[in-house]
Amino acid sequence: MAEHDGLADEADIRGGLARLPADTRLVVIDGAVHSFFGRYGPQAGDGVPTVPRAAAEAQITGELVAFFDGLG
C-alpha cells in the first residue's frame, strides 16, 4: 500500500486482508503514491509523493525479493 495513495481506499485494503492467509503482511511503502506501483503515469486524485519514484521502487523490490526468498 502506498503511504500517500489517493485512489485505493485504505479501509478496503485493510478489510481485504481478512480474505488472505493469516500470516499475510501489509507493507506501507513510505512516501509513495498509487502510480508508483505501475508505469502508467500520474492518476487524477492520487496523493503527492514525498519520496522519489526510485526510492519507492527500491522498497517495493526489496519487499518482493524478501517475499519470494521466503517461499523457497
PDB file of N, CA, C and O in Angstrom:
ATOM      1  N   MET A   1       0.851  -1.157   0.000  1.00  0.00           N
ATOM      2  CA  MET A   1       0.000   0.000   0.000  1.00  0.00           C
ATOM      3  C   MET A   1       0.908   1.235   0.000  1.00  0.00           C
ATOM      4  O   MET A   1       1.934   1.252   0.680  1.00  0.00           O
ATOM      5  N   ALA A   2       0.538   2.244  -0.746  1.00  0.00           N
ATOM      6  CA  ALA A   2       1.308   3.482  -0.797  1.00  0.00           C
ATOM      7  C   ALA A   2       0.870   4.417   0.330  1.00  0.00           C
ATOM      8  O   ALA A   2      -0.324   4.598   0.572  1.00  0.00           O
ATOM      9  N   GLU A   3       1.836   4.998   1.001  1.00  0.00           N
ATOM     10  CA  GLU A   3       1.539   5.890   2.125  1.00  0.00           C
ATOM     11  C   GLU A   3       0.608   7.033   1.719  1.00  0.00           C
ATOM     12  O   GLU A   3      -0.278   7.410   2.487  1.00  0.00           O
ATOM     13  N   HIS A   4       0.800   7.587   0.521  1.00  0.00           N
ATOM     14  CA  HIS A   4       0.008   8.745   0.081  1.00  0.00           C
ATOM     15  C   HIS A   4      -0.923   8.392  -1.074  1.00  0.00           C
ATOM     16  O   HIS A   4      -1.189   9.223  -1.942  1.00  0.00           O
ATOM     17  N   ASP A   5      -1.414   7.160  -1.080  1.00  0.00           N
ATOM     18  CA  ASP A   5      -2.317   6.702  -2.139  1.00  0.00           C
ATOM     19  C   ASP A   5      -3.641   7.441  -2.037  1.00  0.00           C
ATOM     20  O   ASP A   5      -4.325   7.365  -1.017  1.00  0.00           O
ATOM     21  N   GLY A   6      -3.994   8.146  -3.082  1.00  0.00           N
ATOM     22  CA  GLY A   6      -5.252   8.868  -3.093  1.00  0.00           C
ATOM     23  C   GLY A   6      -6.343   8.139  -3.843  1.00  0.00           C
ATOM     24  O   GLY A   6      -7.445   8.668  -3.988  1.00  0.00           O
ATOM     25  N   LEU A   7      -6.068   6.936  -4.326  1.00  0.00           N
ATOM     26  CA  LEU A   7      -7.033   6.209  -5.140  1.00  0.00           C
ATOM     27  C   LEU A   7      -7.554   4.940  -4.472  1.00  0.00           C
ATOM     28  O   LEU A   7      -8.766   4.726  -4.426  1.00  0.00           O
ATOM     29  N   ALA A   8      -6.679   4.109  -3.963  1.00  0.00           N
ATOM     30  CA  ALA A   8      -7.104   2.882  -3.302  1.00  0.00           C
ATOM     31  C   ALA A   8      -7.520   3.230  -1.875  1.00  0.00           C
ATOM     32  O   ALA A   8      -6.764   3.864  -1.139  1.00  0.00           O
ATOM     33  N   ASP A   9      -8.710   2.816  -1.495  1.00  0.00           N
ATOM     34  CA  ASP A   9      -9.237   3.125  -0.175  1.00  0.00           C
ATOM     35  C   ASP A   9      -8.558   2.269   0.894  1.00  0.00           C
ATOM     36  O   ASP A   9      -8.596   1.040   0.829  1.00  0.00           O
ATOM     37  N   GLU A  10      -7.941   2.921   1.871  1.00  0.00           N
ATOM     38  CA  GLU A  10      -7.195   2.186   2.896  1.00  0.00           C
ATOM     39  C   GLU A  10      -8.083   1.210   3.656  1.00  0.00           C
ATOM     40  O   GLU A  10      -7.649   0.102   3.972  1.00  0.00           O
ATOM     41  N   ALA A  11      -9.315   1.600   3.954  1.00  0.00           N
ATOM     42  CA  ALA A  11     -10.224   0.701   4.674  1.00  0.00           C
ATOM     43  C   ALA A  11     -10.527  -0.543   3.844  1.00  0.00           C
ATOM     44  O   ALA A  11     -10.620  -1.646   4.384  1.00  0.00           O
ATOM     45  N   ASP A  12     -10.680  -0.369   2.540  1.00  0.00           N
ATOM     46  CA  ASP A  12     -10.921  -1.524   1.655  1.00  0.00           C
ATOM     47  C   ASP A  12      -9.709  -2.447   1.630  1.00  0.00           C
ATOM     48  O   ASP A  12      -9.844  -3.670   1.669  1.00  0.00           O
ATOM     49  N   ILE A  13      -8.531  -1.849   1.563  1.00  0.00           N
ATOM     50  CA  ILE A  13      -7.301  -2.653   1.538  1.00  0.00           C
ATOM     51  C   ILE A  13      -7.181  -3.442   2.838  1.00  0.00           C
ATOM     52  O   ILE A  13      -6.972  -4.655   2.816  1.00  0.00           O
ATOM     53  N   ARG A  14      -7.313  -2.761   3.954  1.00  0.00           N
ATOM     54  CA  ARG A  14      -7.189  -3.438   5.248  1.00  0.00           C
ATOM     55  C   ARG A  14      -8.313  -4.466   5.430  1.00  0.00           C
ATOM     56  O   ARG A  14      -8.082  -5.541   5.983  1.00  0.00           O
ATOM     57  N   GLY A  15      -9.507  -4.147   4.975  1.00  0.00           N
ATOM     58  CA  GLY A  15     -10.625  -5.089   5.075  1.00  0.00           C
ATOM     59  C   GLY A  15     -10.396  -6.336   4.240  1.00  0.00           C
ATOM     60  O   GLY A  15     -10.828  -7.426   4.613  1.00  0.00           O
ATOM     61  N   GLY A  16      -9.720  -6.179   3.116  1.00  0.00           N
ATOM     62  CA  GLY A  16      -9.430  -7.314   2.245  1.00  0.00           C
ATOM     63  C   GLY A  16      -8.436  -8.292   2.839  1.00  0.00           C
ATOM     64  O   GLY A  16      -8.357  -9.437   2.393  1.00  0.00           O
ATOM     65  N   LEU A  17      -7.678  -7.866   3.832  1.00  0.00           N
ATOM     66  CA  LEU A  17      -6.711  -8.760   4.466  1.00  0.00           C
ATOM     67  C   LEU A  17      -7.393  -9.964   5.099  1.00  0.00           C
ATOM     68  O   LEU A  17      -6.787 -11.029   5.217  1.00  0.00           O
ATOM     69  N   ALA A  18      -8.635  -9.808   5.503  1.00  0.00           N
ATOM     70  CA  ALA A  18      -9.373 -10.913   6.131  1.00  0.00           C
ATOM     71  C   ALA A  18      -9.583 -12.073   5.159  1.00  0.00           C
ATOM     72  O   ALA A  18      -9.816 -13.202   5.591  1.00  0.00           O
ATOM     73  N   ARG A  19      -9.506 -11.815   3.872  1.00  0.00           N
ATOM     74  CA  ARG A  19      -9.695 -12.864   2.863  1.00  0.00           C
ATOM     75  C   ARG A  19      -8.388 -13.539   2.464  1.00  0.00           C
ATOM     76  O   ARG A  19      -8.381 -14.437   1.622  1.00  0.00           O
ATOM     77  N   LEU A  20      -7.295 -13.114   3.062  1.00  0.00           N
ATOM     78  CA  LEU A  20      -5.974 -13.657   2.738  1.00  0.00           C
ATOM     79  C   LEU A  20      -5.484 -14.542   3.881  1.00  0.00           C
ATOM     80  O   LEU A  20      -6.049 -14.505   4.974  1.00  0.00           O
ATOM     81  N   PRO A  21      -4.441 -15.334   3.645  1.00  0.00           N
ATOM     82  CA  PRO A  21      -3.908 -16.173   4.726  1.00  0.00           C
ATOM     83  C   PRO A  21      -3.557 -15.344   5.972  1.00  0.00           C
ATOM     84  O   PRO A  21      -3.196 -14.171   5.873  1.00  0.00           O
ATOM     85  N   ALA A  22      -3.671 -15.974   7.127  1.00  0.00           N
ATOM     86  CA  ALA A  22      -3.486 -15.281   8.411  1.00  0.00           C
ATOM     87  C   ALA A  22      -2.097 -14.653   8.557  1.00  0.00           C
ATOM     88  O   ALA A  22      -1.935 -13.664   9.272  1.00  0.00           O
ATOM     89  N   ASP A  23      -1.098 -15.222   7.883  1.00  0.00           N
ATOM     90  CA  ASP A  23       0.256 -14.677   8.013  1.00  0.00           C
ATOM     91  C   ASP A  23       0.573 -13.600   6.981  1.00  0.00           C
ATOM     92  O   ASP A  23       1.724 -13.186   6.837  1.00  0.00           O
ATOM     93  N   THR A  24      -0.456 -13.149   6.264  1.00  0.00           N
ATOM     94  CA  THR A  24      -0.261 -12.079   5.278  1.00  0.00           C
ATOM     95  C   THR A  24       0.173 -10.804   5.990  1.00  0.00           C
ATOM     96  O   THR A  24      -0.361 -10.444   7.039  1.00  0.00           O
ATOM     97  N   ARG A  25       1.143 -10.137   5.403  1.00  0.00           N
ATOM     98  CA  ARG A  25       1.701  -8.918   5.986  1.00  0.00           C
ATOM     99  C   ARG A  25       1.436  -7.753   5.048  1.00  0.00           C
ATOM    100  O   ARG A  25       1.777  -7.820   3.867  1.00  0.00           O
ATOM    101  N   LEU A  26       0.841  -6.701   5.550  1.00  0.00           N
ATOM    102  CA  LEU A  26       0.614  -5.485   4.781  1.00  0.00           C
ATOM    103  C   LEU A  26       1.830  -4.583   4.942  1.00  0.00           C
ATOM    104  O   LEU A  26       2.260  -4.296   6.059  1.00  0.00           O
ATOM    105  N   VAL A  27       2.377  -4.142   3.818  1.00  0.00           N
ATOM    106  CA  VAL A  27       3.534  -3.251   3.833  1.00  0.00           C
ATOM    107  C   VAL A  27       3.105  -1.906   3.258  1.00  0.00           C
ATOM    108  O   VAL A  27       2.521  -1.839   2.177  1.00  0.00           O
ATOM    109  N   VAL A  28       3.396  -0.852   3.982  1.00  0.00           N
ATOM    110  CA  VAL A  28       3.131   0.506   3.504  1.00  0.00           C
ATOM    111  C   VAL A  28       4.436   1.039   2.933  1.00  0.00           C
ATOM    112  O   VAL A  28       5.455   1.086   3.622  1.00  0.00           O
ATOM    113  N   ILE A  29       4.395   1.438   1.673  1.00  0.00           N
ATOM    114  CA  ILE A  29       5.577   1.973   1.008  1.00  0.00           C
ATOM    115  C   ILE A  29       5.682   3.463   1.347  1.00  0.00           C
ATOM    116  O   ILE A  29       4.873   4.281   0.910  1.00  0.00           O
ATOM    117  N   ASP A  30       6.698   3.781   2.133  1.00  0.00           N
ATOM    118  CA  ASP A  30       6.890   5.137   2.651  1.00  0.00           C
ATOM    119  C   ASP A  30       6.953   6.181   1.534  1.00  0.00           C
ATOM    120  O   ASP A  30       7.728   6.053   0.586  1.00  0.00           O
ATOM    121  N   GLY A  31       6.126   7.205   1.666  1.00  0.00           N
ATOM    122  CA  GLY A  31       6.172   8.345   0.762  1.00  0.00           C
ATOM    123  C   GLY A  31       5.621   8.109  -0.633  1.00  0.00           C
ATOM    124  O   GLY A  31       5.603   9.026  -1.454  1.00  0.00           O
ATOM    125  N   ALA A  32       5.170   6.886  -0.912  1.00  0.00           N
ATOM    126  CA  ALA A  32       4.733   6.529  -2.268  1.00  0.00           C
ATOM    127  C   ALA A  32       3.287   6.931  -2.535  1.00  0.00           C
ATOM    128  O   ALA A  32       2.517   7.216  -1.617  1.00  0.00           O
ATOM    129  N   VAL A  33       2.945   6.944  -3.821  1.00  0.00           N
ATOM    130  CA  VAL A  33       1.575   7.174  -4.277  1.00  0.00           C
ATOM    131  C   VAL A  33       1.149   5.984  -5.146  1.00  0.00           C
ATOM    132  O   VAL A  33       1.967   5.139  -5.510  1.00  0.00           O
ATOM    133  N   HIS A  34      -0.120   5.938  -5.461  1.00  0.00           N
ATOM    134  CA  HIS A  34      -0.698   4.838  -6.224  1.00  0.00           C
ATOM    135  C   HIS A  34       0.058   4.556  -7.521  1.00  0.00           C
ATOM    136  O   HIS A  34       0.331   3.402  -7.852  1.00  0.00           O
ATOM    137  N   SER A  35       0.388   5.605  -8.240  1.00  0.00           N
ATOM    138  CA  SER A  35       1.001   5.420  -9.561  1.00  0.00           C
ATOM    139  C   SER A  35       2.409   4.844  -9.508  1.00  0.00           C
ATOM    140  O   SER A  35       2.943   4.442 -10.541  1.00  0.00           O
ATOM    141  N   PHE A  36       3.023   4.795  -8.325  1.00  0.00           N
ATOM    142  CA  PHE A  36       4.362   4.216  -8.218  1.00  0.00           C
ATOM    143  C   PHE A  36       4.348   2.691  -8.339  1.00  0.00           C
ATOM    144  O   PHE A  36       5.408   2.073  -8.442  1.00  0.00           O
ATOM    145  N   PHE A  37       3.167   2.083  -8.329  1.00  0.00           N
ATOM    146  CA  PHE A  37       3.069   0.626  -8.467  1.00  0.00           C
ATOM    147  C   PHE A  37       2.960   0.206  -9.931  1.00  0.00           C
ATOM    148  O   PHE A  37       2.823  -0.982 -10.223  1.00  0.00           O
ATOM    149  N   GLY A  38       3.018   1.156 -10.840  1.00  0.00           N
ATOM    150  CA  GLY A  38       2.958   0.860 -12.266  1.00  0.00           C
ATOM    151  C   GLY A  38       3.709   1.925 -13.037  1.00  0.00           C
ATOM    152  O   GLY A  38       4.333   2.808 -12.449  1.00  0.00           O
ATOM    153  N   ARG A  39       3.648   1.839 -14.334  1.00  0.00           N
ATOM    154  CA  ARG A  39       4.328   2.816 -15.202  1.00  0.00           C
ATOM    155  C   ARG A  39       3.328   3.529 -16.105  1.00  0.00           C
ATOM    156  O   ARG A  39       3.613   3.795 -17.272  1.00  0.00           O
ATOM    157  N   TYR A  40       2.158   3.834 -15.558  1.00  0.00           N
ATOM    158  CA  TYR A  40       1.112   4.467 -16.347  1.00  0.00           C
ATOM    159  C   TYR A  40       1.004   5.959 -16.086  1.00  0.00           C
ATOM    160  O   TYR A  40       0.117   6.612 -16.635  1.00  0.00           O
ATOM    161  N   GLY A  41       1.882   6.513 -15.263  1.00  0.00           N
ATOM    162  CA  GLY A  41       1.901   7.954 -15.022  1.00  0.00           C
ATOM    163  C   GLY A  41       0.971   8.380 -13.908  1.00  0.00           C
ATOM    164  O   GLY A  41       0.271   7.556 -13.319  1.00  0.00           O
ATOM    165  N   PRO A  42       0.966   9.662 -13.622  1.00  0.00           N
ATOM    166  CA  PRO A  42       0.133  10.196 -12.539  1.00  0.00           C
ATOM    167  C   PRO A  42      -1.353   9.926 -12.778  1.00  0.00           C
ATOM    168  O   PRO A  42      -1.822   9.903 -13.916  1.00  0.00           O
ATOM    169  N   GLN A  43      -2.069   9.727 -11.693  1.00  0.00           N
ATOM    170  CA  GLN A  43      -3.502   9.473 -11.755  1.00  0.00           C
ATOM    171  C   GLN A  43      -4.239  10.624 -11.072  1.00  0.00           C
ATOM    172  O   GLN A  43      -3.848  11.061  -9.989  1.00  0.00           O
ATOM    173  N   ALA A  44      -5.299  11.111 -11.702  1.00  0.00           N
ATOM    174  CA  ALA A  44      -6.097  12.173 -11.103  1.00  0.00           C
ATOM    175  C   ALA A  44      -6.625  11.705  -9.746  1.00  0.00           C
ATOM    176  O   ALA A  44      -7.175  10.610  -9.630  1.00  0.00           O
ATOM    177  N   GLY A  45      -6.453  12.539  -8.730  1.00  0.00           N
ATOM    178  CA  GLY A  45      -6.943  12.209  -7.396  1.00  0.00           C
ATOM    179  C   GLY A  45      -5.931  11.489  -6.524  1.00  0.00           C
ATOM    180  O   GLY A  45      -6.177  11.285  -5.335  1.00  0.00           O
ATOM    181  N   ASP A  46      -4.791  11.099  -7.096  1.00  0.00           N
ATOM    182  CA  ASP A  46      -3.764  10.429  -6.315  1.00  0.00           C
ATOM    183  C   ASP A  46      -3.095  11.451  -5.398  1.00  0.00           C
ATOM    184  O   ASP A  46      -3.234  12.659  -5.593  1.00  0.00           O
ATOM    185  N   GLY A  47      -2.382  10.963  -4.414  1.00  0.00           N
ATOM    186  CA  GLY A  47      -1.694  11.843  -3.472  1.00  0.00           C
ATOM    187  C   GLY A  47      -0.441  12.456  -4.071  1.00  0.00           C
ATOM    188  O   GLY A  47      -0.163  12.314  -5.262  1.00  0.00           O
ATOM    189  N   VAL A  48       0.300  13.134  -3.224  1.00  0.00           N
ATOM    190  CA  VAL A  48       1.553  13.770  -3.617  1.00  0.00           C
ATOM    191  C   VAL A  48       2.690  12.966  -2.986  1.00  0.00           C
ATOM    192  O   VAL A  48       2.732  12.815  -1.765  1.00  0.00           O
ATOM    193  N   PRO A  49       3.609  12.449  -3.800  1.00  0.00           N
ATOM    194  CA  PRO A  49       4.695  11.658  -3.234  1.00  0.00           C
ATOM    195  C   PRO A  49       5.657  12.522  -2.428  1.00  0.00           C
ATOM    196  O   PRO A  49       5.848  13.705  -2.709  1.00  0.00           O
ATOM    197  N   THR A  50       6.253  11.899  -1.422  1.00  0.00           N
ATOM    198  CA  THR A  50       7.255  12.596  -0.619  1.00  0.00           C
ATOM    199  C   THR A  50       8.621  11.921  -0.740  1.00  0.00           C
ATOM    200  O   THR A  50       9.562  12.257  -0.021  1.00  0.00           O
ATOM    201  N   VAL A  51       8.708  10.962  -1.665  1.00  0.00           N
ATOM    202  CA  VAL A  51       9.979  10.301  -1.992  1.00  0.00           C
ATOM    203  C   VAL A  51      10.065  10.200  -3.507  1.00  0.00           C
ATOM    204  O   VAL A  51       9.037  10.212  -4.184  1.00  0.00           O
ATOM    205  N   PRO A  52      11.264  10.103  -4.044  1.00  0.00           N
ATOM    206  CA  PRO A  52      11.391   9.876  -5.488  1.00  0.00           C
ATOM    207  C   PRO A  52      10.864   8.489  -5.850  1.00  0.00           C
ATOM    208  O   PRO A  52      10.890   7.569  -5.032  1.00  0.00           O
ATOM    209  N   ARG A  53      10.390   8.355  -7.076  1.00  0.00           N
ATOM    210  CA  ARG A  53       9.890   7.069  -7.563  1.00  0.00           C
ATOM    211  C   ARG A  53      10.929   5.971  -7.349  1.00  0.00           C
ATOM    212  O   ARG A  53      10.578   4.864  -6.940  1.00  0.00           O
ATOM    213  N   ALA A  54      12.191   6.260  -7.617  1.00  0.00           N
ATOM    214  CA  ALA A  54      13.239   5.247  -7.486  1.00  0.00           C
ATOM    215  C   ALA A  54      13.347   4.717  -6.055  1.00  0.00           C
ATOM    216  O   ALA A  54      13.592   3.527  -5.852  1.00  0.00           O
ATOM    217  N   ALA A  55      13.169   5.584  -5.072  1.00  0.00           N
ATOM    218  CA  ALA A  55      13.233   5.139  -3.675  1.00  0.00           C
ATOM    219  C   ALA A  55      12.059   4.221  -3.344  1.00  0.00           C
ATOM    220  O   ALA A  55      12.228   3.206  -2.668  1.00  0.00           O
ATOM    221  N   ALA A  56      10.872   4.582  -3.821  1.00  0.00           N
ATOM    222  CA  ALA A  56       9.698   3.738  -3.592  1.00  0.00           C
ATOM    223  C   ALA A  56       9.859   2.396  -4.303  1.00  0.00           C
ATOM    224  O   ALA A  56       9.543   1.349  -3.737  1.00  0.00           O
ATOM    225  N   GLU A  57      10.345   2.428  -5.532  1.00  0.00           N
ATOM    226  CA  GLU A  57      10.544   1.184  -6.278  1.00  0.00           C
ATOM    227  C   GLU A  57      11.583   0.295  -5.607  1.00  0.00           C
ATOM    228  O   GLU A  57      11.462  -0.929  -5.641  1.00  0.00           O
ATOM    229  N   ALA A  58      12.594   0.890  -5.003  1.00  0.00           N
ATOM    230  CA  ALA A  58      13.598   0.104  -4.280  1.00  0.00           C
ATOM    231  C   ALA A  58      12.957  -0.592  -3.083  1.00  0.00           C
ATOM    232  O   ALA A  58      13.263  -1.751  -2.805  1.00  0.00           O
ATOM    233  N   GLN A  59      12.075   0.103  -2.376  1.00  0.00           N
ATOM    234  CA  GLN A  59      11.399  -0.512  -1.236  1.00  0.00           C
ATOM    235  C   GLN A  59      10.450  -1.614  -1.715  1.00  0.00           C
ATOM    236  O   GLN A  59      10.396  -2.686  -1.113  1.00  0.00           O
ATOM    237  N   ILE A  60       9.705  -1.359  -2.791  1.00  0.00           N
ATOM    238  CA  ILE A  60       8.800  -2.372  -3.341  1.00  0.00           C
ATOM    239  C   ILE A  60       9.591  -3.605  -3.766  1.00  0.00           C
ATOM    240  O   ILE A  60       9.210  -4.730  -3.441  1.00  0.00           O
ATOM    241  N   THR A  61      10.680  -3.401  -4.482  1.00  0.00           N
ATOM    242  CA  THR A  61      11.515  -4.509  -4.951  1.00  0.00           C
ATOM    243  C   THR A  61      12.083  -5.295  -3.779  1.00  0.00           C
ATOM    244  O   THR A  61      12.090  -6.526  -3.797  1.00  0.00           O
ATOM    245  N   GLY A  62      12.555  -4.595  -2.770  1.00  0.00           N
ATOM    246  CA  GLY A  62      13.093  -5.266  -1.595  1.00  0.00           C
ATOM    247  C   GLY A  62      12.059  -6.137  -0.907  1.00  0.00           C
ATOM    248  O   GLY A  62      12.367  -7.250  -0.480  1.00  0.00           O
ATOM    249  N   GLU A  63      10.843  -5.642  -0.797  1.00  0.00           N
ATOM    250  CA  GLU A  63       9.765  -6.424  -0.181  1.00  0.00           C
ATOM    251  C   GLU A  63       9.413  -7.643  -1.029  1.00  0.00           C
ATOM    252  O   GLU A  63       9.149  -8.719  -0.492  1.00  0.00           O
ATOM    253  N   LEU A  64       9.409  -7.480  -2.349  1.00  0.00           N
ATOM    254  CA  LEU A  64       9.108  -8.613  -3.222  1.00  0.00           C
ATOM    255  C   LEU A  64      10.207  -9.677  -3.151  1.00  0.00           C
ATOM    256  O   LEU A  64       9.914 -10.871  -3.112  1.00  0.00           O
ATOM    257  N   VAL A  65      11.448  -9.252  -3.135  1.00  0.00           N
ATOM    258  CA  VAL A  65      12.568 -10.196  -3.025  1.00  0.00           C
ATOM    259  C   VAL A  65      12.464 -10.970  -1.709  1.00  0.00           C
ATOM    260  O   VAL A  65      12.628 -12.190  -1.687  1.00  0.00           O
ATOM    261  N   ALA A  66      12.194 -10.261  -0.622  1.00  0.00           N
ATOM    262  CA  ALA A  66      12.062 -10.926   0.694  1.00  0.00           C
ATOM    263  C   ALA A  66      10.912 -11.931   0.670  1.00  0.00           C
ATOM    264  O   ALA A  66      11.031 -13.026   1.219  1.00  0.00           O
ATOM    265  N   PHE A  67       9.803 -11.560   0.036  1.00  0.00           N
ATOM    266  CA  PHE A  67       8.646 -12.461  -0.056  1.00  0.00           C
ATOM    267  C   PHE A  67       9.023 -13.730  -0.833  1.00  0.00           C
ATOM    268  O   PHE A  67       8.781 -14.845  -0.372  1.00  0.00           O
ATOM    269  N   PHE A  68       9.612 -13.544  -2.008  1.00  0.00           N
ATOM    270  CA  PHE A  68       9.946 -14.705  -2.834  1.00  0.00           C
ATOM    271  C   PHE A  68      11.055 -15.551  -2.201  1.00  0.00           C
ATOM    272  O   PHE A  68      11.043 -16.774  -2.338  1.00  0.00           O
ATOM    273  N   ASP A  69      11.996 -14.933  -1.521  1.00  0.00           N
ATOM    274  CA  ASP A  69      13.024 -15.683  -0.808  1.00  0.00           C
ATOM    275  C   ASP A  69      12.402 -16.553   0.279  1.00  0.00           C
ATOM    276  O   ASP A  69      12.884 -17.652   0.553  1.00  0.00           O
ATOM    277  N   GLY A  70      11.341 -16.063   0.890  1.00  0.00           N
ATOM    278  CA  GLY A  70      10.662 -16.804   1.946  1.00  0.00           C
ATOM    279  C   GLY A  70       9.869 -17.995   1.454  1.00  0.00           C
ATOM    280  O   GLY A  70       9.471 -18.844   2.252  1.00  0.00           O
ATOM    281  N   LEU A  71       9.633 -18.072   0.161  1.00  0.00           N
ATOM    282  CA  LEU A  71       8.867 -19.192  -0.403  1.00  0.00           C
ATOM    283  C   LEU A  71       9.716 -20.445  -0.582  1.00  0.00           C
ATOM    284  O   LEU A  71       9.194 -21.560  -0.592  1.00  0.00           O
ATOM    285  N   GLY A  72      11.032 -20.255  -0.724  1.00  0.00           N
ATOM    286  CA  GLY A  72      11.881 -21.383  -1.058  1.00  0.00           C
ATOM    287  C   GLY A  72      12.567 -21.893   0.113  1.00  0.00           C
ATOM    288  O   GLY A  72      13.331 -22.852   0.012  1.00  0.00           O
TER     289      GLY A  72
END
